[in-house]
């Protein structure tokens, strides 16, 4: 079968695919649902996503 790498859109994580992953796995596929850096509670502060307006400009 196929291998699926599921990459969520902005401000979402692997939880976005909770309904889809079991369906694909039952059909015999390999599934990798990702959570990108900066969205997990245990990520370092330097990698946590923040709105552009709160970022310090670098010059």
C-alpha positions as CSV (number, residue, x, y, z in Angstrom):
1,X,0.0,0.0,0.0
2,X,1.0,3.7,0.2
3,X,2.7,5.8,2.9
4,X,1.0,9.1,3.8
5,X,2.7,12.0,5.6
6,X,0.0,14.3,6.8
7,X,1.2,17.9,7.4
8,X,-1.3,20.2,9.1
9,X,-1.9,23.8,8.2
10,X,-1.3,26.9,10.4
11,X,-1.8,26.5,14.2
12,X,-2.8,22.8,13.9
13,X,-1.1,19.6,14.8
14,X,-1.4,15.9,14.3
15,X,-4.6,16.0,16.3
16,X,-6.2,17.5,13.1
17,X,-6.0,14.0,11.5
18,X,-7.4,11.9,14.4
19,X,-10.4,10.9,12.3
20,X,-8.5,10.1,9.1
21,X,-5.5,8.2,10.5
22,X,-7.4,5.1,11.6
23,X,-9.3,4.9,8.3
24,X,-6.0,4.9,6.3
25,X,-4.4,2.4,8.6
26,X,-7.3,0.0,8.4
27,X,-7.0,0.2,4.6
28,X,-3.4,-1.0,5.0
29,X,-1.5,2.3,4.6
30,X,1.3,3.6,6.7
31,X,0.5,7.0,8.1
32,X,2.7,9.7,9.7
33,X,0.7,12.6,11.1
34,X,3.0,15.5,12.1
35,X,3.0,18.3,14.6
36,X,5.5,20.9,13.5
37,X,8.0,22.5,15.9
38,X,6.6,25.2,18.1
39,X,3.1,23.8,18.6
40,X,3.9,21.2,21.4
41,X,3.7,22.3,25.0
42,X,7.2,21.0,25.7
43,X,8.9,23.0,22.9
44,X,11.5,25.5,23.8
45,X,10.4,29.2,23.9
46,X,12.7,30.0,21.0
47,X,10.7,27.7,18.7
48,X,7.2,28.5,19.8
49,X,5.1,30.2,17.1
50,X,4.0,33.8,17.9
51,X,2.2,36.5,15.9
52,X,4.5,38.6,13.8
53,X,3.5,41.7,15.7
54,X,5.1,40.4,18.9
55,X,8.5,39.5,17.4
56,X,11.5,41.6,18.0
57,X,13.0,42.9,14.7
58,X,16.6,41.8,13.9
59,X,18.9,44.2,12.2
